């Protein structure tokens, strides 16, 4: 992990480095983050940012007001006004964890997803696998397509195959 800035203060008792610059750049293999405020614990290998950040990984871009980066697990955790997107989908949430290796996004608050097929999905807890286009929602799942609307407690949906499994308190609206 490389961190670029104009100035850094390091406290060896706490193992924390504060990096200062108009724009701080953090590079970890194929991922790059830009932020204005960055603090990094060299012992735990956990970075923290605030005041906004943009992360780029392949075609994915994630923005949030504040968050964390865990070097060992390659988890980028965005908090407050989080958006994750590429050309095929957009996710909006207030708490989202994205793993660079698996390309799986985990969310823990009310989250909305729009995809290239025109589907609108939402849930309060779940995952989206960017590599397989699979959604797994475990709390208050909802999907709306041109033809249908479905609500359920749990949803396991593959957007490519259009195969879906809905469990508990399922409601479906299909005018056809």
Protein Blocks (a to p, Z undefined) as FASTA:
>chain_A
ZZddfbdcddfklopacdddfbdcddehjaccddfbdcddfklopacdehiaaddehjbc
cddfbdcddfklopacdeehiadddfkbccddfbdcddfklopacdfbdcddddfkopac
ddfbdcddfklopacdfehpadddfkbccddfbdcddfklopacdeehiacddfZZ
